[in-house]
Amino acid sequence: MWVSKPVYEAVPYIYGIAGAILFGLSMYLDFWWLPTLCLVLGIVCLVYGLVLWLRRRDYRTHRTGNDDPLG
């Protein structure tokens, strides 16, 4: 599936924002299983967004031939 470049670049941030929202909702919801579900999904989204961001950064660093991770 092909998506436009701005959408592709925003995916890790979208996952991060969704994870933060779900994580925050888990503190305010008061239904039987809903806080646990939001907490787990929030953590999964945050981790997945971070993994995507780090993998893309690592790929771009190695593709350009720059082996210094700090710049």
Secondary structure, DSSP 8 states (H G I E B T S, - for coil): ----HHHHHHHHHHHHHHHHHHHHHHHH--SSSHHHHHHHHHHHHHHHHHHHHHHHHHHHHHHTT---TT-
